[in-house]
Amino acid sequence: QVQLVESGGGLVQAGGSLRLSCAASGSIFSINAMGWYRQAPGKQRELVASITSSGSTNYSNSVRGRFTISRDNAKNTVYLQMNSLKPEDTAVYYCNANIVVVTPTYSQLRYWGQGTQVTVSS
């Protein structure tokens, strides 16, 4: 059983910083792309940033230049460093990972973290 556990959310004032972490555990053969999504009240879930297994990154226009996604393959962990936070960044942030498992059989599956609340006050 594969599980993604997120941490690092919280309350911060505008202009502040937070770092989110998402650690994958379980019967993992390999992890392909990983990413962060967020969902604000009244809005659909949107992609914030993604990173491939080789380290190539992609960002939404709203966070480019302020957020940085990174990963530690040895720890099966993806991070999201969030700087210069704005009230409009307030949302529940979800970790996502495309993971290959071999038990009970070879499968490529999409997993989601439980979500962590980020609240930016003005």
N, C-alpha and C positions, 0 to 999 in steps of 0.2 A: 504494500500500500504506500503510495506516494503522498506526501503532504508538503504544502508550502505554508510556512509560518512567517507572518509579517510582524515588524516591530518598528518603533521610531516615530509614530504619529504623536500628535499632541496639539496644544494651543500655543501659538506664537504671534507676536505683534508684526504688523506690516513692516517689511524690510528685514525681518529676521531670517533665520535658517533652520532647517531640519534635515536629518538624514534618515531615510527609510531603508530598512533591510528586509530581505526576503530569503529565507533559507529553505532549500528543498531537502527532504530526507526520505528514506525508504529504499525500495528496491529499484534503484536507478541505474540504467546502463549508460546513458549519456543525456545531456541536455543541449538542445539546439537553441533556438532564439528564446530570449527572455524579454519581458517588458513590464511596463507600469501603465495601468489605466486608472482613470478616476471618474467618479460619478457625483455630480453636485445635485442638490435638491431641484427637482423639476427638469433635469436634463438627462440625456442618455449617456451611457458610459462612453468615454472617449480615450483614445490612445494618447498617452503623454510622451513616452519614450520607449524605444526598443533597442536591443543589442543582440548581435549574432554571436555564435560561438567563437568566431575569430576576432570579435571586438568592434565590428562596424556598428555605428550608432545612427539612430534616427530620432528626431524630436518634432513635436508639434510646434507650430509657429508661435503659439502663445507662451511657450516655456523656453524656447531656444535662446541660449545665452544666459539663462538663469539657472537651469537645471542641468545636472550631469548624471548620466546613467553609467554604471560600471558593473563589473562582475568579477568574482573570484571563483574560477572553475574548480580549484582544489577544495573549496568549501561549499560548492553548489549554491552560491549565494549571489544575488543581484542587489545592487544598491541604487538609490536615487538621492543624490545630494541636491537639495532645494535651497537656493539662495534668493535674496531679494524678493521674498514672498509677498504676495498681494492678496487682498481679501477675496478676489475672484479665484484664487487657488484653493479655496475652501472646498473640500470634497472628501469622500471616502476613496482612498487609494487602494487599488488591487494589484497584486503581483500576478503575473502570468508567465507560464513556461511551457514550452513544447518539449516533452520528455519522452525518451525512448526507454521502454521497459522490455525485459525478456522473460518475465515470469507473470502469468503462466505461459505466455507466448510472446513473440516479438510484436510490439505495438508502439505506435507513435501517437501520443495522447496529449491533449491540452489540459493543463491544470491551472487552478486559480487559488490564490491565497484567500484568507478570510476577510480581508479588508481592514484598513486602519484609518481612523478619522484624523484629518488634518484641518485645523481651524485657524484661520488667519484673521486677527482682529485689526481694526483700524484705529 
